[in-house]
Amino acid sequence: MLKITDIIIDPLTLGSKLWLVDIQPAYSYVNGHRTDTITGYRYTVALPEKNLEKIAVRIDGAQKMENPNGFVEVTFSDLELFIYWGAQNQPQVGARATDIQLVSSARNKE
């Protein structure tokens, strides 16, 4: 039987523009409890084609860029969306990637 967590969601559903608005560390968890070990970073992007909804994209490893002052347009390498079960036992959409790059025509919001 196909499980909901086996469904792959097309990243194109996010729209063609992704605006990086925040960067936060991602920590490892042991037995359901957060440790002080940073394993990567979550890059929160606003989706201008989806009423500025936001999604955080996790990239393991070192921080790839500085937190923007306002927002910058970005693109991700190997962006993957997936479904996971949240704290209230509700399905949530998660995202992960292997890298992030600035889009050359990006402008900082003043």
C-alpha positions as CSV (number, residue, x, y, z in Angstrom):
1,M,0.0,0.0,0.0
2,L,1.3,3.5,-0.9
3,K,1.9,5.6,2.1
4,I,1.3,9.4,2.1
5,T,4.9,9.9,3.1
6,D,6.0,8.2,-0.1
7,I,4.3,10.9,-2.3
8,I,6.6,13.3,-4.0
9,I,5.4,16.8,-4.4
10,D,6.6,18.8,-7.4
11,P,8.7,21.9,-6.3
12,L,7.1,23.8,-9.2
13,T,4.0,24.1,-7.0
14,L,5.8,26.7,-5.0
15,G,5.9,29.1,-8.0
16,S,8.8,30.5,-10.1
17,K,10.1,33.0,-7.6
18,L,11.4,32.2,-4.1
19,W,12.3,35.1,-1.8
20,L,14.7,34.3,1.0
21,V,13.5,36.2,4.1
22,D,15.2,34.4,7.1
23,I,17.9,31.8,8.0
24,Q,17.8,29.8,11.2
25,P,20.0,26.9,12.5
26,A,18.6,23.3,12.3
27,Y,19.5,21.1,15.3
28,S,19.8,17.4,15.8
29,Y,17.4,15.5,18.0
30,V,18.0,12.6,20.2
31,N,15.0,10.6,21.6
32,G,12.7,13.5,20.6
33,H,14.7,16.1,22.4
34,R,16.7,18.9,20.7
35,T,20.4,18.9,21.3
36,D,22.8,21.9,20.9
37,T,24.3,20.3,17.8
38,I,23.7,22.4,14.6
39,T,23.4,20.0,11.7
40,G,22.3,22.5,9.0
41,Y,20.2,25.6,8.4
42,R,16.6,26.3,7.5
43,Y,16.2,28.9,4.7
44,T,12.7,30.4,5.0
45,V,11.4,31.6,1.6
46,A,8.3,33.7,0.9
47,L,6.3,32.6,-2.2
48,P,5.1,35.7,-4.1
49,E,2.9,33.6,-6.4
50,K,1.2,32.0,-3.4
51,N,0.1,35.0,-1.4
52,L,3.5,35.2,0.3
53,E,3.0,31.9,2.1
54,K,6.3,30.8,3.6
55,I,8.2,27.5,3.6
56,A,11.5,26.6,5.3
57,V,14.0,24.6,3.2
58,R,16.6,22.6,5.1
59,I,20.1,22.3,3.9
60,D,22.5,20.2,5.9
61,G,26.0,21.5,6.6
62,A,27.5,24.9,6.9
63,Q,25.5,28.1,6.4
64,K,25.5,29.0,2.7
65,M,24.8,32.7,2.9
66,E,24.1,35.6,5.3
67,N,20.6,36.4,6.5
68,P,19.1,39.0,4.1
69,N,18.2,42.5,5.1
70,G,14.7,42.4,3.7
71,F,14.6,39.7,1.0
72,V,16.6,38.3,-1.9
73,E,15.5,36.1,-4.7
74,V,17.1,32.6,-4.6
75,T,17.1,29.2,-6.2
76,F,17.8,25.8,-4.7
77,S,19.7,22.8,-6.0
78,D,18.0,19.5,-5.7
79,L,14.9,21.0,-4.1
80,E,12.6,18.3,-2.7
81,L,9.2,18.7,-1.0
82,F,7.8,15.9,1.2
83,I,5.0,15.3,3.7
84,Y,5.6,14.6,7.4
85,W,3.4,14.4,10.5
86,G,3.5,17.6,12.7
87,A,3.2,18.0,16.4
88,Q,-0.6,17.9,16.3
89,N,-0.5,14.7,14.2
90,Q,-1.4,16.7,11.1
91,P,0.3,16.3,7.8
92,Q,2.8,19.1,7.0
93,V,4.8,19.9,3.9
94,G,8.6,20.0,4.4
95,A,11.4,20.9,2.1
96,R,15.1,20.1,1.7
97,A,17.8,20.9,-0.8
98,T,21.5,20.5,-1.3
99,D,22.4,24.1,-2.0
100,I,21.1,27.7,-2.4
101,Q,22.2,30.4,-4.8
102,L,21.3,34.0,-5.3
103,V,19.4,34.8,-8.5
104,S,21.5,37.4,-10.3
105,S,18.6,39.8,-10.9
106,A,17.7,39.7,-7.2
107,R,17.2,43.0,-5.4
108,N,17.3,43.6,-1.7
109,K,14.2,45.1,-0.2
110,E,15.1,48.3,1.6
